[in-house]
Amino acid sequence: MKLYRFANRIPLLYDEYSDVSWKIASEEINWRRYGLSPETDPLALFVHICSTKVPYKTVGKEYIADRPEIEHEVINGIRNVARDIAIYLSRRQRVSSEKKRLDVFERYLPIIAKYASQVAKVKQVPDVKNLVKKAKKLPLFLEETE
């Protein structure tokens, strides 16, 4: 996980691991709950704190102090974004499983229709494209991603 920290549009470059945002991102947030793993997934996190009185821990303004108000707002912001990421990832997984399911239908329904027409001694093989269209669970979203 890569953490980018800003205070009043100025990047905080030093003492990253002492900052309140790093403490929250690494210890407080359970990333597995949102379908992410910071050890394996590429994850970049941007935290920007804008205030007239940013609570720096040192005189050098290298990292932000862990005040309860700041912690609360940063954790709420990260959780809000993580929920959106979880929704996106679950939707993407659902679409891929739907595509696999439709691929099975498109592959085997013509074969089944062919052999069923031979068993029923019907000369014309029925059209199965209409059945595949009816089998779609997520028709609108599938068309958007293609």
N, C-alpha and C positions, 0 to 999 in steps of 0.2 A: 504494500500500500504506500502510495506517495501522498504526502500531505503538503499542501500549499497554504501558507498562513499569511493573512494580510490584516493590517490595522490601519484604518483611514487611508486605504489605497496604497499603503507602503508595505512591500513584502518583508516579512520577518525571516531572516536568513539563518540566524544562529540559535543554538539551544532548542532545537525542534522538539526534543524528547522531554523537555521541562515544561512545555506549554500546556495549557488547559485543553486545547483542542486535540492534542496528541493523546492525552490521558483519557479523554472521552472516546476518541475513535478506536483506541486500542483496548481499553479496559471496560468501558461502560456499554458499548454497543455490541450486541450479539449478532455478528454478520451472518451466521448460518441461518438465523431466523428469516433473513431476507433473501436467502438463496445465494449468498456470496461467501467466498473464502478469501480473506486478505492475503493468505500465504500463497495461493495458487492463481487467483483471478487478478487480472490487471485492474487496479482500482486507484483512481486519483481523486483526492478529496480537497476541495477548496473551502477554506473558512475565512470569512472576512468579518471583522468587527469594526463597526463605525460608531464613534462616540466622541463627544467633546472631552471626555475624561476616560480614556482607555486605561484599565488598571494593569499597568506593567509591574512586573515583579522586581525588576532591577532598574537602576538609574540608566543603564545602557539601552533600555527599551528593546531587549532582545526577545522576550517572551511574555505572554500575558498571564497574569495571576489567576489562580483558581478561585474566583469569587462565586458564591452560589447563584447569583443572578446570571452571570456569564455562562456558567456550566449549564444551567437550565435552558437558556436560549440556544446554545450551541447544540446540546443534545436533542432538543426539539427540531432544530433545523436539519440535523443529520438524519434523524429518524424519518422526517417527512420525505426527504429525498430518497432514503433507502426504501421506503414503501413504494414510491414510484418506480424504482429500479426493480423491485420484486414483482410488481404488476407487469412490467415490460418483459421480464425474463419468463414469467409463467405463461404469458400470452405467446411468446415466441416458442416455448416448449410445446404448448397446446397446438399451435399451428403446425409444427413439424410432425407431431404425432398424427394429426389429422391428414396431413399430406401422405404419410406412410400408409394410413388406413385406406385412403382413396386410391393409392397406387396398387394396393392388393386387389381392390375391387376392379380397377381398370385392367389389371393383368388377368384375373381369373374369370370374371363374368362372361367375356366372349367365349371362352373355352367351355364353360358350363352351358351356355346357351346353345353352342354348336352341338354338344353331345346330347343335350335334352331334346333338341329338334330331331336328331338322328333316332333317339329312342322312341319319340312320339311319331316318327315317320312323317315329319313335316318337311317340305322341300325348302322353304324359306327360313333362314335363321333370323330370329327376332333381334331388333335393335336394342342394345343394352345401354346406350348413352343416356337415355332418359332415367334409367335406374341409378346410374352413377350420379347424375345431377340430384336425384332425390336423396342420395346417401350423404350428401354434404351436410355437416353439422354447422360449420362456420363459413357460409358462402360469401358473405360480404368481406370479411377480414382476409380470406384467402385470395380474393381478387385484388385487394389492395396491395398485398405483399408480392404478387407475381410481376 
